[in-house]
Amino acid sequence: MTRLLLASFLMLASTLSVAEELPNAPDKVQPILLSLKMPDANVQSLQGKAISLSAVAAGKPMILVFYRGGWCPYCNVQLSDLRLIQKQTDALGYQMVGVSPDTPTELNRTIDKQKLEYTLISDSKANAMRAFGIAYRLDDKTVEKYKEYDIDLERSSGETHHGLPVPSVFIIDAQGIVQFSYVNPDYKARVPSSVVLAAAEAIAKQQQYVKPNKK
C-alpha cells in the first residue's frame, strides 16, 4: 500500500512539474533556433510503444509538424493540406511526421478520419514540444470552456498538464539540423503546404551542393 501511495505521489509530482515548467501563453514560447541540432525526446508510436525522436528520424530528412490535436479543426485542415505535397516530399527524401499531445488511440482515429499516409506520433507527456520550446499551458478558464464543446484535453492526452504546442513546422536535414521553422502563436494561422514544399525543395537543393569536410 505504501509503495502504491508513493508511486501515485511521484506521478502527481511529475505532472505538476511539467505544468509549472510551461509558459502560460502561446506568445511566451521560445522556439529552437535555426541551425541548431534537433533536440531528442521520448514520444510514443501509434502502437503505444516508447520511442525517441531520433529513432523516428533514423538519420533521414524530416518535416516535423506539431499540431494541437485531432479535436482542433484548424489542425485537421492543415493535416489534410499536407497530404497534397507528400508525394513530392517523399520524392525529395523527406519523411512527414505529425506530433501532438493526443494518445496513440486518438492518433489512429485522426489517421482514419483524415485518411493520412504519413506518420503521427504521440507527445502526451509534452516532452517533444518542451524540447522544441513551443509548449505552453492552456489556462483553466479555456480548458473548461473547451469542455462545453466536448473538447477534453485530459481525455485526449491522458494527462492533466493541459500542455499544448504552438502549431509549428520544422524541417530537419539528415544531420539533424533545423533548417526551416514556422511557429505562430495564433493557432488559426498555418503555413501553407506550398510554402513547406518550397522550403523543402530549396533545402534539398542546397544540401546537394554541400560537400562534407575532408580531413
N, C-alpha and C positions, 0 to 999 in steps of 0.2 A: 504493500500500500504506500509505504514511504517513497519507494522508487517511482511509483506511478505519479505521485504528487510532485516529486522533484522533476520528472520528465515534463509534466504539464507546465510547471513553473518556467522551466528553461525554454519551452516552445513559446510561451506567452511573452517572456522577456525578449526573445529573438524577434518576434513580430513587432513588439513595441519599439525595439531598437531600430528596425527598418523604417517604421513610420516616422520616428523622430529625426532620422537622418535626411528625410526627403524635404525639399523645398515645399512651401505651402502654396505656390502658384506657378503656372507654366512659364511665366516670363522671368522666373528667377533661376531657371536651369542654366547649367554651364556645360554645353556640349563639348565633346572631344574635338580637338583642333585637327585641321588637315595636316597631312604628312606625318602624323603620329601613328604608332603601332596600334592595331586594333586590340582593345582590351579583351581578355578572356573572361568567361563567366560560365557558371553552371546553369544549364537550362534543362528542359525535358523534351523528348521526342514525342511524336504523335502516339507512340505506344506507351508513353508514361515512363520511359527509361531515362535516367540521368545521363546527360551528355554535355560536353563543353562546346563553346562556340568555335574554338579552334578545331575541334573534331568535325564540326559541321562544315567548316570552311575546307578542311582537308587539303590545304595548300593551293586552292583554286580561287580565281577571282570571284567576288561575291557582291550581289546587290542586296543589301540588308535593309528591310523595310519594317520600321517599328510602327505599330498601329494600336489603337486603344482597346479594341475587342470586337468580336462578331456582333455585338449589340449596337455598335455605332454605325449609322447609315453612311456617314462620310467615309469611314474606313472601308466599308463594303464596296462603295463606288470605286475607291482607289484600288482595292484588290482586284476588282474586275477589270479596271482600266489597264493594270499591269499585265494582264493576260494578253493584251494586244501586242505587246512587244517581246513576249517571252521567246518566240522562235528566233527573233533577231539577236536577243541577248544570249540565248543558248549557242547560236552560231559563233558569237564572239568569244565563247568560252566561259561566260558568267553563269553562276547558279543564282537563282532568285530565292530569297529566304524571307518569309514574313515572321515577325516576332511580336507577341502580345502577352498580356498577363493572363489570358484565358487558359483554362485547364486543357489537357490533351483532348478530353471529351468534347469540349466546346470547339476546339480547333477542327476536329473531324466534322462537326456539324457545319462549320464555315466552309470547309473544303467541298462538302457535298452540296451545300446551298449555292455557292458561287462557282461550282464546277472548276476549281483550281487544279492546276497540274504542277505547281511549284511547291516547295517545302514550307510548312509552317511549324514553328517551334514554340513551346510554352515557356514564358518567363514569369510564372506565377509568383515566384519568390522575389521578383523585381531585381534580380542580380544583374542581368544584362543592361537593362535600362539605367540602372545606377552607374554601372561601369562606363557607359557611354555619356553619362552626365545629362540625361534627358528625362530623368524621373522626377515626378512631383507628387505630392499628396493631395487628393481631391478633398475639399473641405466638407465637413459633416453635413452642412446645410444642403449642398449639392448632392451628396450621397443619398440623403433622404428624399430629395426632390426627384432623383432618378428612379427611386423605387415606385413613385406614383405612375411611372411609365413602364413598369415591370422590368427595370434595369437594376439588377442587384449585383454590385461589384464583388461582394463576398461569395456569392453563388458562382459567378463566372470564373473567379480566380481561385476559389477555395481558400483564400487568405483574408485577413482583416486589416491589412496595412493601407488599403484604399489608394495604392500607388498606381499611377498611370504614366505612360511615356508621352512626351510631346511628340506628335506624329512626325516621323523623320525618315529620311532615306540616306543611307551611306553606301558609297561604292568603295569596295576594298580590293586592292590588287592581290596578285598571287603571293606577294611577300608579306601580306597582312597589313599593308599601309593604307590609311584612309586617304583616298584621292578625291572624293567628292562628298559633300554633305548638304542636306536641305533640312533645316529644323525651324518650324514655325509654331510659336505659342498659340496661334489661332487654329484650333482643331478643324475649322471649316476650310482652311486653305491648304490644299495639297499640291505638290509639284506634279505637273502633267507627265504622263508616261513618255511623251515625245521628248521632253527635256531630259528625263532619265536616260533614254536611249541615246540621245545626242551626246550626253556626258560619257556614257559607257563606250560609245564608238571612239570618242576623242581620246579617252584614257587608253583604250586598247591599241589605237594607232600610235600613241606616244610610247607605249611600252615596247612596241616593235623596234623603235629606234634607240631604246636604252640598252646599251650593252653592259654586261657585268664587268666589274673591275678585275683585271688580271694581275695576279701577284707575280 
